[in-house]
């Protein structure tokens, strides 16, 4: 019997790991109520550099996603912002976590999505690296990236000050909020105090109360950063173990 392609039924596989970027996509999928399969990648064994994964993301980074496109052929998506834009374009016709194209809120949402991808994520990622993983402590680098993360948090704090809904854009949680959450909720891992930003801290609690965020943050494994930050010895041990593969992955390949 011939198999008829139905473009309304997703054929999504998410390639991910327990990172702030990885959980962006699982939370988005949960918010949209989409079925999806999960391939968990291990950094300790360099799964993200395997030939099979590089055929999906040539950059060898998670997250990545495959689906069956509207023409019936496979499509690959990589870079978290690109994946999120694909998902809301293809699977959010009622704009649960987005806004209609060519509206003011759509463009404002896109502003903040790119703000996270180009600003907060990279800067906080560097703060994480020099605060937790660098083989030697470089005070200038640590201070530089922590302060830039704090500055970006202040921008988010100011945006939330003008919000009536408690979310970054308009009257609902959107992919702009989802993109930021995994990073903001782990502020302490970068050595930044979330409590210094009361509106952002309240937003963090609001996001965490969403059922889809609760489900999606535990993909592909338990999301335990807040618990880890309460255990100084455990956090230091985790950082030492993670530093091995972080430093080992610093090659030109």
N, C-alpha and C positions, 0 to 999 in steps of 0.2 A: 504494500500500500504506500502510495506517495505521502511524504510528510509535507504538510502545508505550513508555511511560515506564518505565524501570527505576530505582527509587530506590537501588539498590545501586551504580550507576555514576555517579560524580560528574561534574558538568558545571561545573567550577570555573574561573573566571577570576580571577587575582590582579592587582590594580592596585597597583603598588609602585614604589619607588625604592631606591637604595642608602643606607639609613639604619638605625639600630638598631631602629626600629619596623618598618620594612619587612621586614627579614630574620627577624623573629620568625615571620612567617607562612610564608615559604618554608621555613624550617627545620621548622616544625610539619608542613607538608605532606610534606616529605621524610621525616621521622620516621614518619609514618603510611603512607608509600608510596603516596600518592594521585596520580593524574594531574591535571595542571592546566595551564592556559594562562597566559601572562604578558603583561600590558600594562605596559610601562615608561613612566613619566611623567617628564617633564623639568620641573624647577623653574625653569630659566632661561627657559622659554617659558610658564610658568604653566599647564601642562597640567592641574594639579589644580584650576584655577578655570574650566575649560571647562564649558559647559552639559551636555555629555554625562557628564562625571565628576560634576558636582554632582547629577545625578539619581541617582547611586549613593551618594555621600557629600555631603550638603548642607553639611557643614563644610569641604569642600575640602581634605582632608588624606589622606595615605596612611598605612597601607595600607587598601585596601577589597577586597571580594571579592563575586563573584556566583556563584550556584549555582542548580540546579533543585531546588526544595524537594520534600518528600514528597508534596505535592498536585499535582505536575507543573508548577507555575508558578514563575517566577523569584523569587529572594529576594536581597536585598542585605544585606551586612554591612559595618559600619564600626566603628571603634575596635578597636585590636588585641586587647584583652582579650575583647571581645565575639566577635570572629572566632575566637579560640582556643577559647573555650567552645563555640561552635557546632561547630567541627571535632571536638572530642573527644566531644561529645554525639552527633553524627551518624555519625562515622566511626572511633571508637575503642572498639568493643564489647569488645575483649579488654584494654583499658586498658594499652596499650603505654606511653603517656606521661600517664596519668591514673590515677584510682582510682575504684572504683564509687561512684555517688551514695549519699548518706546514710551514708557511712563517715567515721570520724575523719580519715583521711588525705585524703579528698576535700575536707573543709572546711579542713584545714590547707593543702592545696595552693591553695585559693581565697584563703585569707588572704594568701599570698605573691604570688599573681598580682595581687591588688589593691594590695598593698604596692608592687609595681613600677609599676603603672599610675598610682597616685595619689601615690606618693612619689618613688622613685628616678628614674624617667623625667623627670618635670617638673623636679625639682631639678637633675639633671645636665644636662638640656637648657638650663636657665638658666645653669649654670656654663659650658657650651659657648659660649653666646651672649656672655656678658660677657668671657670669656677669649679668644675667637677672632673674634667678628663685630661687636661693638659699635663704632660710629663713633668713640667716645671712651672712654678707659679710666676706669672708675669703680671705684676700689679697694674701696669698701664693698660694692658689688654682687658683684664677683668673689669677694671673700673670703667673703661671706655664703653664696653658693651652692656654692662649693667646700667650705666647711666642713660645710654640710648634706649634701653628697654624701659626704664622709668619714664623717660620723656614720651615714648609712644603710649605707655599706659596713661599718662596725663592727657594725651589727645583723646583716648577712649573715654576717660573720666569726664572730660568736657562735653563730648558728644552725648553721653548718657545723661548729663545734667539737663540737657534740653529735650529729653525724650519723655513723652507722656506714657508710653507703653512699657518702658523699662528695657526695651531692646534697641539695637543700634539704629535701625531704620524703620520708620513708619509704625504700624500698629501690630507688628507680628515678629516672631523669631524667623530669621532668614538664614540663608547660607553664609551671610556676613557674620552673624553671631556664631554659627557652628564652626566656621573657619578659625575664629579666635579662641574658642572655649578651651580646647585642649592645651593651648599654650598658657592662657591666663590662669587656669586652674592649677598649673604646675609652676607658678611664679617662683615659689620658694626654692625650686631646684636650681634656678639661676641666681639665687641669692637676693631676690627682690621680694619685698614685703607687700603682699596684696592688700593688707590692712591699711596701707597708706593711701588707698584709693577706695573710699567707702562706697561710692556708686558702683564701681567695677566689682567690688567684693559682693555687693548685693546682687548684681547681675550674675555673677558666678553661681550664687546659691539658687537664683531663679532658673538658670539653665540646668543645673544639676537636678532640680525638681521635676524636670520634664521626663516622662517615662521613656521616650525614644532616646534621650541622651543617656539615661541610666542603662538601657539595653546596649546601645551602640558603643559606649565607652569601654565595655568589657570584651571587645572583639579585637584580636583573636584570643586574648587572654585577659586576666583580671587587671583592671586599672586601679593601681594602689598608690599613686604618687603622694596623695595627701597623708595616708597612713605611714608611708615610708619617711616622710619629712618629720614626723613626730618621733622617729627613732634615729637619733644621731648616729649611733654605731652602725645600725643597719643601713642607713643612707650612705655612709662612708664605704661600707663593704660593697654595696651595690655599685657605687661610683667606681671603685677600684676594679671590679669585675668587668664593668662596661667599658672602662678605659682601655682594656686590652684589645677589644675588637675595634673601638673607635680609632685608636692610634694605629692599629694594624691595617685599617682600611685606608690610611692616608697614603695612597699611591697614585700615580698618574694614570693607572689603568681602570 
